[in-house]
Amino acid sequence: MKEKQVDLSSKDLSDLVIHGMLEKKATDIILLDLRKLNNTITDFFVICSGNSDTQIDAIATSIDAEVYKSSGQSPWHKEGLQNKEWILLDFVNVVAHVFNSEKRAFFDIESLWGDAEITNIDESLKTII
């Protein structure tokens, strides 16, 4: 039996993504609010880093599980699950990026979206929601 989907605001969805990241001790978590920018493809980017392939995979799995548990939603699209250097989970209004440090520095998404409102998430937070 399929669980009922709960409609969440994009902000609530981004909070669930952040919670999933924090559950697996992701580092350097940044929330980019793109809602006030013209021609954006989503409302929020949530970006974090992991220290190993195993942790990057665990973070992505945790994000997926947290969102599904609270809303019944699965990502519309997933990328990077094979190489585990940059895993992208696209929930349409929120896109989660889980990077290894080298790939994150190379692509530097934060600079590409420099006009966005940027919030640094403190890893010591245990609950966002």
BAPA-615935 format. One record per residue (C-alpha): residue in three letters; y, z, x. Coordinates in steps of 0.1 Angstrom, whole numbers, plus 2048, in hexadecimal, padded with zeros to 3 digits. Layout:
   aa  north   up  east
  ALA      Y    Z     X
...
***
This chain:
   aa  north   up  east
  MET    800  800   800
  LYS    821  7F5   80E
  GLU    83C  811   811
  LYS    85C  80C   7FF
  GLN    87A  801   815
  VAL    898  817   814
  ASP    8BA  806   818
  LEU    8CD  816   834
  SER    8F0  810   840
  SER    8F2  7FF   862
  LYS    900  820   870
  ASP    8E3  834   862
  LEU    8CB  81A   871
  SER    8DC  81C   893
  ASP    8D8  842   892
  LEU    8B3  83E   88C
  VAL    8B1  826   8A9
  ILE    8C3  83F   8BF
  HIS    8AB  85B   8B3
  GLY    88D  845   8BD
  MET    89C  840   8DF
  LEU    8A3  865   8E4
  GLU    880  86E   8DA
  LYS    872  85C   8F9
  LYS    88E  867   910
  ALA    8A0  846   914
  THR    8BE  847   92B
  ASP    8E1  839   92A
  ILE    8E1  834   905
  ILE    900  821   8F8
  LEU    909  818   8D5
  LEU    91F  7F8   8D1
  ASP    930  7F6   8B0
  LEU    936  7D1   8AA
  ARG    942  7D4   885
  LYS    967  7CE   88C
  LEU    961  7B0   8A3
  ASN    962  78C   896
  ASN    943  776   895
  THR    92A  791   89E
  ILE    905  78D   897
  THR    8FF  7B1   88F
  ASP    911  7D2   887
  PHE    903  7E6   8A5
  PHE    8F3  7E2   8C6
  VAL    8E1  801   8D3
  ILE    8D9  7FE   8F8
  CYS    8C4  815   90E
  SER    8B0  816   92E
  GLY    88D  821   937
  ASN    87F  82A   959
  SER    85D  818   957
  ASP    84B  7FD   943
  THR    838  819   932
  GLN    858  82B   928
  ILE    869  80B   91C
  ASP    84B  803   906
  ALA    84A  827   8F9
  ILE    86F  826   8F0
  ALA    86B  805   8DD
  THR    84D  813   8CB
  SER    860  833   8C2
  ILE    87E  81F   8B5
  ASP    867  80B   89F
  ALA    855  82A   892
  GLU    875  83E   88B
  VAL    885  822   877
  TYR    864  81A   864
  LYS    85E  83F   85C
  SER    881  844   84D
  SER    887  823   83D
  GLY    866  80F   83B
  GLN    878  7F3   84F
  SER    868  7E1   86C
  PRO    87C  7CC   885
  TRP    883  7A9   879
  HIS    87D  79D   89C
  LYS    86F  7AB   8BD
  GLU    873  79D   8E0
  GLY    867  7A7   903
  LEU    849  7BB   8F9
  GLN    834  7A9   914
  ASN    849  7AE   933
  LYS    859  7CF   929
  GLU    879  7C9   93D
  TRP    88F  7C4   91F
  ILE    881  7CB   8FC
  LEU    897  7C0   8DF
  LEU    890  7CD   8BC
  ASP    8A5  7BB   8A2
  PHE    8AA  7CE   881
  VAL    8C4  7B3   877
  ASN    8E2  7CB   873
  VAL    8D8  7DF   892
  VAL    8C9  7D1   8B2
  ALA    8B8  7E9   8CA
  HIS    8B6  7DF   8EF
  VAL    89F  7F3   906
  PHE    8A4  7E9   92A
  ASN    897  7F1   94D
  SER    8B4  7F9   963
  GLU    8B4  7D9   977
  LYS    8B4  7C2   959
  ARG    8CE  7D7   948
  ALA    8E6  7D4   966
  PHE    8DF  7AE   968
  PHE    8E6  7A6   943
  ASP    902  7C1   940
  ILE    904  7BE   91A
  GLU    91E  7D9   918
  SER    937  7C4   92B
  LEU    92F  7A5   916
  TRP    939  7B9   8F7
  GLY    956  7CC   907
  ASP    96C  7CA   8E8
  ALA    952  7DE   8D4
  GLU    957  803   8CD
  ILE    940  813   8E7
  THR    930  835   8E2
  ASN    91C  846   8FE
  ILE    8FF  85A   8F0
  ASP    8F8  87B   901
  GLU    8D4  87D   90B
  SER    8D4  8A2   906
  LEU    8D8  89D   8E0
  LYS    8B7  8A5   8CF
  THR    8C1  898   8AC
  ILE    8DB  87F   8A2
  ILE    8D3  87E   87D
***
